[in-house]
Amino acid sequence: MHQSCYGLLFEDTRGGNTDIYGVATDGTDEVRLTRENGLDEFRSWSRDGRHILFQSDRNAGGCLGGNRIFVLDANGGHVKRIY
C-alpha cells in the first residue's frame, strides 16, 4: 500500500479508543489502520508515502508523558516504536 491508495488519514474514537484510519480522497475504501489500546494521534505520511508516523501512549503503562513516536506500514501492517 502507498499514500496514493488512501490519500487522507484521520483519527476516530468509534472503536472505544483513538485509532488512525485511511480513506480514499473520494470518501471510499475506509480502512482502520491502528487497533491497539491507547491514544493514536498526530499522524503524518512519510516522504515516500509508504509509512505513517504517529504519536501514541500505547504501552506507556499509564505513565504521564508516556507518548512515543511510532512508524506504521501504510497498509496497517507492522508497527515499530522509533522514539
C-alpha positions as CSV (number, residue, x, y, z in Angstrom):
1,M,0.0,0.0,0.0
2,H,1.0,3.6,-0.6
3,Q,-0.2,7.1,0.3
4,S,-1.9,7.2,-3.1
5,C,-4.2,4.3,-2.0
6,Y,-5.7,6.3,0.9
7,G,-4.9,9.9,0.3
8,L,-6.4,11.0,3.6
9,L,-5.7,10.0,7.2
10,F,-7.9,10.8,10.1
11,E,-8.4,9.8,13.8
12,D,-11.7,8.5,15.2
13,T,-12.8,7.1,18.6
14,R,-15.5,4.7,17.3
15,G,-13.6,1.7,18.4
16,G,-13.5,2.8,22.1
17,N,-10.1,4.5,21.8
18,T,-8.5,6.8,19.3
19,D,-7.3,5.0,16.2
20,I,-6.0,6.1,12.8
21,Y,-8.0,5.4,9.6
22,G,-7.2,5.9,6.0
23,V,-9.7,6.8,3.3
24,A,-9.6,7.5,-0.5
25,T,-9.9,11.1,-1.4
26,D,-13.4,10.4,-2.8
27,G,-14.5,9.1,0.6
28,T,-14.5,5.4,-0.3
29,D,-12.4,2.5,0.9
30,E,-12.1,3.4,4.6
31,V,-9.7,1.3,6.5
32,R,-8.8,1.2,10.2
33,L,-5.0,1.2,10.4
34,T,-4.3,1.0,14.2
35,R,-6.0,-1.3,16.7
36,E,-4.0,-1.1,19.9
37,N,-5.4,0.2,23.2
38,G,-4.2,3.8,23.6
39,L,-4.4,7.1,22.0
40,D,-3.0,7.0,18.4
41,E,-2.9,10.6,17.0
42,F,-0.9,13.3,15.2
43,R,-0.4,11.1,12.1
44,S,1.7,12.1,9.1
45,W,2.8,10.4,5.9
46,S,6.5,9.6,5.4
47,R,8.1,11.4,2.5
48,D,8.0,8.3,0.3
49,G,4.3,7.6,1.2
50,R,5.0,4.0,2.3
51,H,4.7,4.7,6.1
52,I,2.7,6.6,8.6
53,L,4.3,8.2,11.6
54,F,2.2,8.9,14.6
55,Q,2.2,9.6,18.4
56,S,0.7,7.1,20.8
57,D,0.6,6.4,24.5
58,R,0.2,2.7,23.9
59,N,2.4,0.5,26.2
60,A,3.0,3.5,28.4
61,G,1.6,1.8,31.5
62,G,-0.5,4.8,32.4
63,C,2.6,7.0,33.0
64,L,2.3,10.7,32.5
65,G,4.3,11.8,29.5
66,G,4.2,8.3,28.1
67,N,3.7,9.4,24.5
68,R,6.0,7.8,22.0
69,I,6.6,8.1,18.2
70,F,5.8,5.0,16.0
71,V,6.1,4.2,12.4
72,L,3.4,2.1,10.7
73,D,3.4,0.4,7.3
74,A,0.9,2.2,5.1
75,N,-1.2,-0.9,4.8
76,G,-1.7,-1.0,8.6
77,G,0.8,-3.8,9.0
78,H,4.0,-3.7,11.0
79,V,4.3,-1.0,13.7
80,K,7.6,0.0,15.3
81,R,8.4,2.4,18.1
82,I,11.1,4.8,16.9
83,Y,11.2,7.2,19.9
